[in-house]
Amino acid sequence: MRQFVATEPNLALSGFRIELERRLLTLAQRHGIDPQRQPAGLLLRALETRRVIPTSVASGLTDILALANQASHGAEVSPGAAQWILDVGPKVLGVLDAAIAAS
């Protein structure tokens, strides 16, 4: 994804969104939440409601998902926003990976 930050920030954010959604789907399945046809935002709320993901983390993920959704639907995204996702993204995914490992 790093190679796309400067030239294709929307593509970089869309790639991150895919990785984020994969983890949310895995967590949902492991906690008995049917992920069928549910957008990532609804899965995130269900995981927060069941206290799989803390509210503070869910809030940040909601903001990240909103930015990534805008990018994947063609809204103009600055390279700075894409760079920010690449800077914090691995930490975010690491938190989700830890939650998956613990479940």
C-alpha positions in Angstrom: 0.0 0.0 0.0 2.9 2.4 0.7 3.7 2.7 -3.0 0.2 4.1 -3.6 0.1 6.8 -0.9 1.5 9.7 -3.0 0.0 8.7 -6.3 -3.2 6.9 -5.4 -4.3 7.7 -1.8 -7.8 6.4 -2.4 -6.3 3.0 -3.4 -4.2 2.9 -0.3 -7.1 3.7 2.0 -9.3 1.2 0.2 -6.7 -1.5 0.7 -6.5 -0.7 4.4 -10.3 -0.9 4.6 -10.3 -4.4 3.2 -7.8 -5.5 5.9 -9.9 -3.8 8.6 -13.1 -5.5 7.4 -11.4 -8.9 7.3 -10.5 -8.6 10.9 -14.0 -7.4 11.9 -15.5 -10.3 10.1 -13.3 -12.8 11.9 -14.0 -11.2 15.2 -17.7 -11.2 14.5 -17.7 -14.9 13.6 -15.7 -15.9 16.6 -18.2 -14.1 18.9 -21.3 -15.5 17.4 -22.3 -12.5 15.3 -23.6 -13.4 11.9 -21.6 -11.2 9.5 -23.8 -12.0 6.5 -24.5 -8.8 4.5 -23.6 -6.5 7.3 -21.5 -3.5 6.5 -18.3 -3.0 8.6 -19.9 -0.2 10.6 -22.7 -2.5 11.9 -20.2 -5.3 12.7 -18.2 -2.8 14.6 -21.2 -1.7 16.6 -22.2 -5.3 17.3 -18.6 -6.0 18.5 -18.7 -2.9 20.7 -22.1 -3.8 22.2 -20.8 -7.2 23.1 -17.7 -5.6 24.6 -15.3 -7.4 22.2 -13.9 -4.0 21.2 -13.7 -1.2 23.7 -15.8 1.9 23.0 -12.6 4.1 22.7 -11.2 1.7 20.0 -14.6 1.4 18.3 -14.9 5.2 18.1 -11.5 5.5 16.4 -12.3 2.7 14.0 -15.6 4.4 13.1 -13.7 7.5 12.0 -11.1 5.4 10.1 -13.9 3.5 8.4 -15.7 6.7 7.4 -12.5 8.0 5.8 -11.8 4.7 4.0 -15.4 4.5 2.8 -15.2 7.9 1.3 -12.0 7.0 -0.4 -13.4 3.7 -1.8 -16.4 5.6 -3.2 -14.2 8.1 -5.1 -14.1 11.1 -2.8 -10.9 13.0 -3.0 -8.5 12.0 -0.3 -5.2 13.8 0.4 -2.0 11.9 0.4 -1.6 13.1 4.0 -4.7 11.3 5.1 -3.5 8.1 3.4 -0.1 8.5 5.0 -1.8 8.9 8.4 -3.6 5.6 7.9 -0.4 3.9 7.0 1.3 5.3 10.1 -1.5 4.3 12.5 -3.0 1.4 10.5 -0.6 -1.3 11.6 -1.2 -0.4 15.3 -5.0 -0.6 14.7 -4.7 -3.9 12.9 -2.4 -5.2 15.7 -5.1 -4.4 18.3 -7.7 -6.3 16.3 -5.2 -9.2 15.7 -4.7 -9.4 19.5 -8.5 -9.5 20.0 -8.7 -12.3 17.4 -5.9 -14.2 19.1 -7.6 -13.8 22.5 -11.0 -15.1 21.2 
